Amino acid sequence: MSKICQITGKKAMVGNNVSHSKRRTKRTFDVNLFRRKFYYVEQECWISLNISAAGLRIINRKGLDAALNEAVEKGYCDWNSIRVLS
């Protein structure tokens, strides 16, 4: 699975490593991703999400259902890409 947050849509960025002599080489700035399990009360099942640390804070602030609905509306994930565990 690609390194994209399913809640915020964050993905890896490309930048430069800059040495002391100012030589530049390409590098990637990866997202701080976690594989977390949540209990989805509305569907009464466990789901597994690839989320970033910022996505985890959004879920804590808004709630799982509101965060998932907003992510699907913005196109960051769809209901088929969410893994249902039980």
Order of alpha helices (4+ residues) and beta strands (2+ residues): beta-beta-beta-beta-alpha-alpha-beta
